Amino acid sequence: TEESFKVYMTKMNGSDLLEGLKNGLLGVKTGEHCEILFTGKYGFGNKEFGIIPANSALLYEIWVEAVSND
């Protein structure tokens, strides 16, 4: 549902993104829709995170609202 989607602003050089997301977002452009799938190695590794089991593959569906070089 739309209620489960949130606008999230981040910087690619920050430490708040998982390595798999950083890799998947490289080169995206404004208006693009992408699905980023990566192994647990690039996610939370061998640690559980909430309800996500250790070493879980992760899939993110992302709509890029805007890209800036600031």
Secondary structure, DSSP 4 states (H G I P E B T S, - for coil): -GGG-------TTSSSS-HHHHHHHTT--TT-EEEEEE-GGGTTTTS-BTTBPTT--EEEEEE-------
